[in-house]
Amino acid sequence: MTIVKLYCKRRLSLVESFTMSIQVTRKDAKEANENIIRRFNRRVLQSGVIAQAKSTKRFEKPISKTERRKKAIIRDQRKADKIMQIKLGK
């Protein structure tokens, strides 16, 4: 199998895992639209569909602790340089 086929199969399996059903009751006669939206949002959050979609949105390769630490040090240095430039008025 080629890499493309493996990638496609992986994406299809992720899409299939998102087919969760969320049951939302219909609007009552006296119910306001804001209540329906609030109830829908609560059900979606409780089902975990959004969290799962966000977690699988971008795949990152696992990196070692040392690489993560190096990147964090570089980030901190850049941030400190940027703050220093702002203080100097540049």
C-alpha positions as CSV (number, residue, x, y, z in Angstrom):
1,M,0.0,0.0,0.0
2,T,1.2,3.5,-0.7
3,I,1.3,6.3,1.9
4,V,-1.6,8.1,0.2
5,K,-3.9,5.1,0.6
6,L,-2.9,4.6,4.3
7,Y,-3.5,8.3,4.9
8,C,-6.9,8.1,3.2
9,K,-7.9,5.1,5.3
10,R,-6.9,6.9,8.4
11,R,-8.9,10.0,7.5
12,L,-11.9,7.8,6.7
13,S,-11.7,6.1,10.0
14,L,-11.6,9.5,11.7
15,V,-14.7,10.6,9.8
16,E,-16.6,7.4,10.7
17,S,-15.8,8.0,14.4
18,F,-17.5,11.4,14.2
19,T,-20.9,10.0,13.2
20,M,-22.3,10.3,16.7
21,S,-25.9,11.2,17.0
22,I,-27.0,14.0,19.2
23,Q,-30.6,13.9,20.2
24,V,-32.2,17.3,20.5
25,T,-35.9,17.7,21.3
26,R,-38.2,19.9,19.3
27,K,-39.2,23.4,20.2
28,D,-42.1,23.8,22.6
29,A,-44.8,26.2,21.8
30,K,-43.8,28.8,24.4
31,E,-40.0,28.2,24.2
32,A,-37.7,31.0,23.2
33,N,-35.1,30.6,20.4
34,E,-32.3,31.4,22.8
35,N,-33.3,28.4,25.0
36,I,-33.2,26.1,22.0
37,I,-29.7,27.3,21.0
38,R,-28.5,27.0,24.6
39,R,-29.9,23.5,24.9
40,F,-28.3,22.4,21.6
41,N,-24.9,23.9,22.5
42,R,-25.0,22.1,25.8
43,R,-25.8,18.7,24.2
44,V,-23.1,19.1,21.6
45,L,-20.5,20.0,24.3
46,Q,-21.6,17.0,26.5
47,S,-21.4,14.6,23.6
48,G,-17.7,15.5,23.0
49,V,-17.9,15.8,19.2
50,I,-16.2,19.2,19.2
51,A,-13.4,18.1,21.5
52,Q,-12.8,15.0,19.4
53,A,-12.8,17.0,16.1
54,K,-10.3,19.6,17.5
55,S,-8.0,16.9,18.8
56,T,-7.8,15.1,15.5
57,K,-7.7,18.3,13.4
58,R,-4.0,18.5,13.2
59,F,-1.7,15.5,13.7
60,E,1.6,16.2,15.3
61,K,4.4,13.6,15.4
62,P,5.4,12.8,18.9
63,I,8.7,14.5,19.8
64,S,11.1,13.9,22.6
65,K,11.3,15.8,25.8
66,T,14.6,17.3,24.9
67,E,13.2,18.7,21.6
68,R,10.2,20.1,23.4
69,R,12.5,21.8,26.0
70,K,14.7,23.2,23.3
71,K,11.7,24.7,21.5
72,A,10.4,26.1,24.8
73,I,13.8,27.8,25.6
74,I,13.9,29.3,22.1
75,R,10.3,30.6,22.6
76,D,11.2,32.2,25.9
77,Q,14.2,33.9,24.4
78,R,12.3,35.3,21.5
79,K,9.6,36.6,23.9
80,A,12.2,38.2,26.1
81,D,13.9,39.8,23.1
82,K,10.5,41.1,21.9
83,I,9.7,42.6,25.3
84,M,13.2,44.2,25.4
85,Q,12.6,45.8,22.0
86,I,9.3,47.2,23.1
87,K,10.9,48.7,26.3
88,L,13.6,50.2,24.2
89,G,11.0,51.8,21.9
90,K,12.0,50.0,18.7
